Amino acid sequence: MNQIQAVEEEEQNNRDSMMQFRKLNQPQVTIRSIIVGIFIGSIILISNFQFGLQTGWVSMMSLPAALLGFTIFKLSGFSSNFTDVENVFIQSLAVAVGTGPLCYGFIGIIPAIEKFLSADESGSGKLIHFNLNELMLWSLGLGLFGVFFAIPLRKQVVIKEKLPFPSGSATATLISVLHDEKLINLEITSESESEEEMEAEAQDNNYNSNIRSLLITFVISSSYTLISYFFPILKNIPIFGRVGSKWEWDFQPSPAYIGQGIIMGLPTVSYMLFGAILGWGILAPLSNYMKWAPGEISDWKTGSRGWILWISLSIMISDSLVSFVVISFKSVLQFLKDHQRLKDDYEIQSLLDKDDEKNEIPEKYLVSNTVTIIGIIISTIICIISLKIIFKSLVPVYAIFVAIVLAMLFSVLGVRALGETDLNPVSGIGKLSQLIFAVIIPNNHPSKILINLIAGGIAEAGAQQAGDLIQDLKTGHLIGASPKAQFIAQIIGTFYSIFLSSIMYKVYNSIYEIPGSLFRIPTAIIWIDCSRLVSGEGLPEKAGVCAIIFGLMFGVISLIKNIVPKKSKYYKWLIYLPNGVAVGIGIYNTPNFTIARFLGGLIAYNWRLFSDRGKISMIILSSGLVLGEGLFSSVTMLLTSLGVKQYQ
């Protein structure tokens, strides 16, 4: 019986291999897939700019990118020869385009330098403003090395360690259902889902229901965006009266914020609401009453908003660094354990080698080591030259080089964290890099704060881009797509995003007041204040003491949440301990940004309880809400530039 079973398994493996090789030879890099991928990526990029400048939050949008790609081909009549691997190419290209605003620092680093860096802090005695060519050069410097960092990590985390990458696996599931194909490597799908759950998800997520949900929510969101432009009162509804409005507790019924809350889930948005209550319901009024922040409430320097920002910053840094250290320690420890176990047991090593070979594909479909090494060297040189052209003598070469090396090291940990938890800790990575450079750069260096910002941006760019691209490679591996084709998609998407991101940043700044009531660029404020903090800048009255207290509290909470094993009987109670990053976001964002997200989290919670549709359908529905408002923001941008009348 065992022999018969072994023969059957071998025959199934052979069939899977034949299917995989057949897919590898199918057309993937086509003119039509490039055009569609760029189109979808542009939509995602505009959406990410809109919400990134408002809240600092962006999304890969992998699932809607895959669904939109399929929809476009179905409507055009070419769906009969449109394959799942070509859909993977489109999705990979779209993600590379759409994540540009975060990768190139256009929602954080660049506005921090342009809007908040003083002439003295720049080291030149002048304020820094970038022209379009400099923005493109900056993006080129930061946009390439993350792509090449991802290549050697694929075999380790996707093939050997088989990390789940939940979002990447979910995208692969959706693509396989749309194209009525089976996933090739089912053994490496998310460990959080059983085969029965995957099958139920596939039965639930048919094309017609998903596209209907996407279209309905897209129409609702886009309609709200247009109507609220003409009637701005709809953007801020005073549900708590005049006192509530004074402390920013108006309700902003943005469909996109509700959609973001659905994607985030109830625990995360609950932590954000807790942060809003702590910051804007307790600490901000307290600082104003005690005259620690005597200025206008919304003033970043003398008001309550600026005062509680330091509390927010302390909580986020503490939580991010503790989580980062614990994850790093666990990763290194696990690596050493695996290495020793494999060293001691040759048979296991042989079996794993065979398994890896079975799951790997011929070298002609892979990006070679030579290309990887040359790419890393060239992208490093491009980064150094680009930044030297822009900043000249203000930023030394050694600082740029060290930042790139740190980005390479941090990208490994960021990718592992994303693969295991579906969360890339780029905020913690950026802040850790800032702390390191506070030590590396002499305290008397005239441009120490500028260098600190740039170094943090480089580290964040490498880790964020490597993580996003590895997640796409996970999707491709499950489907059976060519890694080389995906690499081409990522390169094309990156170069296109360099130009479009730079142009869109200039467009937003020419039309809107930034920072302003609509675009508060909170991430930029976090970046600049973190640089000032680690560089020894003074804090407002009593802010330092409170920052230390809350930083220590959330550092301990983060330690507990990260060291308690999943098998522990206490693990299920950890959900009631607040996440520091989410609490910090709830403090530095005004409550009117958080309330709608909390509503979305409640919808997500009840969806899972009472709906018979799966998680993928829920994400598709919420993506329609986000994309509708994000895309039609370009329409309201045009109306604003034309001076079309609004009714107050």
N, C-alpha and C positions, 0 to 999 in steps of 0.2 A: 504493500500500500504506500509506504514511504517512497519507494522507487517511482511508482506511478505519479505520486504527487510532485516529486522532484522533476520528473519529465514534463509534467504539465506546467510547472512554474517556469522551467527553462524555455518551453515553447511560448509562454506568455511574454517572457522577457525578450525573446527574439522578435515577437510581433510588435512589442513596444519600441524596440530598437529600429525596426523597419519603418514604423510610423514616424518616429522622430527624425530619421534620416530623410524620409520623404518630405517632411515639413521643412527641414533645413534647406532643401533644394528649391522650395517654392519661392516665387518672386516676393521680396519684402521691401527692398529699397527701390521704389518706383516713383516716377514723377507725380502720379496722382496721390500716393501716400504722403509724399513730402508736402504737397500743396495743402492737403487736408490737415495734416499734423500742424503745420504752421498756422493755419486758420483757427483751429481749435485752441492751440497754444496762445494765440493772440487774445482770444476771448478770456482765457484763464488769467493771462497777464494783466489785462485791464481790471478784472475783478480783484486780483490780488493787490494791485496798486490802490484801488479804492479803499479796501478794508485794511490794508497794511498801513497806509498813512493815517487812517482813523484810529486803529486799535493795535497795530503791530502784529496782527494775526494774518497768516496766509495759509493756503492749502495747496497740496500737490494736485488735487482734483483728478486722480488716476481713474476712478470709476466713471465719472461723467465724461472724461476724455475718451475712454474706450466706447462708451455707449453712443456718444455723439459721432464718433468715427464710423461706427456701424450704421447709424441712422442716415448719415450723409450718403453712404454708398447704397443703402436700401432705397432711399428716395430717388437716387440718380439712375437706378436700374442696373447698376454694376454689381449688385450683391451676389450674383451667382458665381462669380469668380473672385470674390473678395474673401480672403482666407483669414483665419484667426492669427497667424503669424504676421500678416500685413497689418492687422489691427494692433498688434503689440508694437510694431514699428511706429504707427501713428501715435499711440498712447505715450511711448517713450519720448518721441519728438515733442509732443505737446507739453509734457511735464518739464522737459528741459527749457522750453520757452517760458512757460507760465511761472516758474519759480524764480525767475530773474530778479524781481524787485527785492527779494530777501537775500539772494546769493550775492548780489552786487552792492548791497547796503543802501538801496535807495529808500528804504523805509526807516533806516536807523542811522548808519554811519554818515552818509552824505549829508542828510539834513542836520545832523548833530554838528558837523563841521561848518556847514553854511549858515545855519540859523542861530547857533548858540556859542560857538567857539569865539572868544574875544580876540582882539588884535594882539594882545600880549601873549595869550595862550598859544597862538599860532606860531610864535617864534620869529615872525617876520615884521611884527609891528603893524600888520595890515590884516583886514578881514579876508577870508578865503571864499571865493565864489568860482564855481566851475562853469566853463562854457561847454557847449555840446561836444566838441572834439575831446575835451579833457574827460568828460563823463564816459565817452566811448572807450577812451584809452584806459581809464580806471577799470571799467568793466572787463576789458580784455585782459588786464593784469590779474584780476581776481577770478575770472570765469573758466580758466582752462585746467589748472592743476588738479581741481577736484574730480574732473572727468578721468584723468589718468590714475589718480589715487584709487578709484573704484575698481579698476581692472584686476590688480592682483588680489583684492579682497574677495572677489566673487568666488573663486575656487575654495577659499577657506571657509567662508560663512554660509555660502549657498550649497556647495557640493559636499564638503566634508562635515561641517558642523550641522548642516540642515536647519539653520535658524528659521523660525516660522514666518517672520515678516508678515504679520496679519493683514495689513492693507494690500500688500503685493499679492498675497494669496487670494484675497477676496476679489481683486481685479482679475486675476487669472480665472477664478470661478465664473465671474460674469462673462468674460470673453468666451469661455468654453460653452456656456449655455447659449449665448447669442448665435454662435456658429455651429451649435449642435455637435461639438467635438468633446472627446474625453481628455482630461488632464493626463499628461504622460507620466509625471512623477508624483503620484498621489501620496507616497510615503513621506514627502517633505512639505505637506501642507500644514497649516497651523495646528499645533498640538491642542489648542483650545477647542477645536471642533472635531467631533467624531465623524466617521464616514456617513452615518445616518443623517447627521445634521447637514453635512455637505450636500447629500442627495436631496434632502428636503429643501435646502436653499436653492438648489438648481431647479427643482420643480416649480418653486414659487416665482423665480425670477425670469419669467418669459419676456420676450422683447416687447410685446404689445402693452403689457401692464406697466413696464418700466418707462417706456417712452411716453405713455399717457400721463404718468405721474410727473415726469420731468417737464412736459409741456404745460400741464396745468399749473404747477408751482412756478414755472418760469413766467407765465402770463400774469399770475397774481403778483409776483415780485416786481416785474417790470411795470405793471400798471400802477402799483403803489409808488414806485420811483418817479414816474411822470406826474402823477396827481400831487404828490407831496412837494414837488418842485413849485407848482403853482399855488399850493396852499401849505406854506411852511409850518403852520400850526400842527399839522399832522406828524411832524417829526419830533415834537416834544409836547406830550400831553400832560398837563399838571395834575396828576392823580393824587398828589399829597398837598395840594394847595400852594400858597405863596411861600410858606416856609420851606416846603419840600423843594420848590423851584430854586430857592436861594442856595440850597446845598446840593443842587444837581440831581434831585430825585424824581425828575420828570420821567415819564415813560416814553421811550422812542420805539414805536411798533414796527421796526424795520424787519421785513421778511428775511433779509439776509442774516441779520443777527439771530433771529429765531432758528434759521437753518444752521448757522454755526453752532448754536447751542445743542441742536439735535446731534450734530456730528461729534461734539465734545462729550456729550453724555451728562447725566444728572450729577454724578459725584463731582466732576470738574467744575461745572457751573455753580454748584452749591458752595464749593470752596470760594469761588469768585464772589458770590453773594455775601458770604461770610466776611470776605475782605472788604467789600463795599460798606457793610454795616460797621465793621471795625474802624475803617478809615474815615468814611464820610458821615457815619452816624455817631461815632464816639470821639475818635482822636482829633479830627478836624475841628469840630465845635469846641473841644477842650482846649486845643492850642489857641483858638481865637479868643476864648473866654479868659484864658490865663495870660493873654498878651504876649505869648511866645511867637505868634504869627499875627502881628497887628494890621497887616496890609489887607488889601482886597482879597476875598476868598480865593479867587481864581488866579491870583498873582503867584508866579513860580518862585519868586525870590523872597517876598515878605509875607505872602498870604498862607492860608491853611493848606492850600493845594501843594505849594512848594515844601511846606513843613512835613506833611505826611508822606511825601515822595521819598524822603530819606528812610522812613520806616519800611516802606515798600521795597526799596532797594536793598536794605539790610536783610529783609526776610528772603527775597529772591536769591541774593548772593549766598546766604547761609544754606538754604535748601539745595541750590544747584551744586554748590561745591561739595557738600556732604554726600549728596547722591552720586556725584561724579567720582569722588574718591572711593566710595563703597563699590560702585559698579566696576571701577578700574581694578580694585583689589580682587573682586570676585573673578573678573575676566583673567587676570594674571594667574590667580590660584588655580582656576579650572584648566588653563593652558598647561601649567606645570604638572597637574595631576594626570591629564590626558597624555602628556609627553612621557611621563614616568611609566604609566600603565602600558602604553604601547611599546615602550622600550623593554619592559620586563616580559611582555607576552608577544612573541614573534607571530604566533598563529593569528591572534587578533589583528595584528598589523597587516598580515597578509589578506585576511578577510576584508578589512576596511579598504585596503588598496584596491581589491577586486571590485568592491562596491562602488568606490569612487570612479573607477574606470568604467563601470557599467553606466553610471549616471552622467559621465562626462561625454563630450562629443568630439569628433575629429578636429585636429588642430587648425585645419583650413577654415573652420567656422569660428575660431577664437582669435582674439587680438593677441599678437605675439608678445613675448617678453621684450624683444628688441624695440618694438613700437612703444611699449609702456615706458621703458627706461628713457628712450629718446624724448618721448612726450613729456615726461616729468622734468627732464633737464631743460628742454626748450620752454615749457610753460613757466618754469622758475625764472629763467633768463628774461622772458617777456614781462613777468610780474615786476622784477627788479627795474628793468629799463622803463616800463610804463610809469611806475611810481616816482622814479628819479626825474623823468621828464616833467611830471606834474608838480612835484614838490621840491625838486632841485636839492639844495643843500640842507633843507629843513629836516629831511628824513635820511639817516645814514643807511648805507647798503647793508651793513651787518644786521640792523634791526629788521629789515625786510626779509633777509635770508633766514634769520632765527624764527620769524613769524611763520614762514612757509614750512620750516621743519616742524614747528609745533603743530601747524595745521595738519601735517601728514600723520603725526602721532595721534592727535585728537580725533582724526577722522576714523581711525581704527576703532576707538572706543565708542564714538558716535554711531558708527555702523552696527556694532554689536548691540548697543542699547536699543537702537531702532529695530533690529531683528528680533530681539527678545521681548520688548515692551511696546512696540509700535510708537515709540517716542524718541526723537533725536534730541538730546540735551544741548542744543546749540547755544542756548542762552547761557548755560553754565560754562560751556567751553569758551565762549567769548569773554566772559567775566574772569575766568581763570587765566586766560591769556593776558588780560589787562593787569591782573595781580602780578603775574610773572614779569611783565614789562615794567611795572612800577619799581621792581628790584633791578632789572637789567639797565634801564636808562638812568643815568645820574640825575639826582634831584635838582641840580642846578642847570640842567639842559634847557635852553629857552623854548624848545618845542616839545617838551616831554608829554604834554597832554595830547597834542596832535599825534605824536608817534604812538601813544597808548591807544587812541581810537583806531588808527590804521592797523596796528597789530591785532587788535581784537576782531576787526573786520576780516582780516585775512584768515585767521583761525576759524571764525564762524563760517566763512564762505567755503573753505575746504571741507569741513565736517558736514555742513548742510548739503552741499552738492554731492559729495560721495555717498551720503546716506540715501538721498533721493534716487540716485542712479542705480545703486545696488538694489534698492527695492524694486525698481523696474526690471532689473536683471533677474530677480526672483520670479516675477511674473512671467518673463520670457522663458525661464527654465521650466516652469510648470507647463507652459503651453507647448514648448519645443521649438522656440524661435532661435534664430542665430544670434549669439552674443556680439559677433562682429557687426551685424546689421543694426543691432541696438546701439552699439558704440557710434556708428555712423549717424544714427538718429540723434544721439546726444550731442555730437559735435555740431551737426547742422543746427539743431535747436539752440545750442549755446551761442553760436555766432549770430544767429538771427536775433536772439534775445538781447545780446549786447547792444545792438542798434535800437531795437524797439523800446527796451527799458530806459535807455538814455533819453530817447525822444519823448516818451510818455512822462518822465520825471520833469522835463522842461515844460511840457504842455500843462501839467497840473500846476506848476509854480507860476506860469504866466496867466492862468485863468483864476485860480483861487488864492486866497490869503492863507499862507502856510507858515507858521502855525496859526490856526484860527478856530472859530467855533465848530466848523465841520471837520477839519483835519488838524487834530491836536498833536500829531506825531509823538505819541508817548514814548515809543521805543528810542527815539532820538534823545529825549530828555534823560532816559535811563542811562544811555551810553555816555553822555557828556558828564552827568553827575557821578557816575561810577569812576570815570577817569579822574575827575577832580577829587573824589574821595580817596582813591588809592594813591593819589599824588600829594595828599596832605592838606587839602583845602579845608577851611573851617566850616562848621555846621551851624544852623540857626540854634537859638537858645533851647536847651533841653532836648533837642532832636537827637544829639549824639547818645545821650543816656538811654532814651527810649529805643533808639535803633539797636543798641547793644543788647538790651533786654529782650526785645522781640527776635533779634537775630539768634541769640542763644536758645530761646524757646523753640523756634522752628528748626534750628539745627539739630536739637535733640529729637524733635518729632520726625525729622527726615531720617535720622539715624535709626530710629525704631522701625519706621516703615520699610527701610531697606535691608535690615538685618534679620527681621523675623521671617523664618522660612515658610513657604506656602503650605507645608505639611503640618505646621503648628496649629493647635486648636485656637490660638489667639489671632491667627491671620485674618479671619473673616471680620474681626472687629477693627482692623486697621483702616477700613474705609471711613470710619468716623473721625480719624485724625486728619486734619486739613493738610492739603498739599501746599507747600510754601510758595511755589511759583504761581499757582492759581490764586492764592490769597493776595500775593503781591500785585498781580494783575488787577484784581478786584479793587485794590487800594489806589493804584495810580491811574486807572481808568475811572471816569466819572460813573456814578451809579446808573445813569440812563443808558449806558452801553451794556451794563450787566443784566438789568432786569429782563430785557428781551431774550438774552441768551439763557437765563434761568428758565424762562417759559419754554424755550426750545428743549432744554434738558428734561423738563417735566413731560413734554410730548414724547421724547425718546423713551423715557421710563415706562410710560403707559403703553406706548407702541409695543414694547417687548412683552408687556404683561397681557395685553388684550388683543393684539393684532395677530392674525394667522400668517402674515407676510414676514419675510426674513429681514435680517440686518441690512443686506445689500439694497433691498427695496427702500428701506428707510434712508439710507445714505443717498440714493438716487433722488428721492423726493426732496431731501434737504439741499442737495446740490442745485436743483432747479431754483430754489429760493435764493441761493447765493449767486448763481450765475445771472439770474434775471436782473437783480439790482446792480450787480457789478458791470454787466454789459451796458445796461441803459444809463449808467452813470456817464457814459460817453455822450449820450443824447442830452442829458441835463448839463453836461459840460459845454456843449455847443450852444444850448439856450442861454447859459450864463454869459458866454463870450459875446453873444449877440445882444445881450441886455434885455431879453424878453421879460416882460413884467410879471412880478409875483404878487399875489394877493395876501396881504398881511392880516 
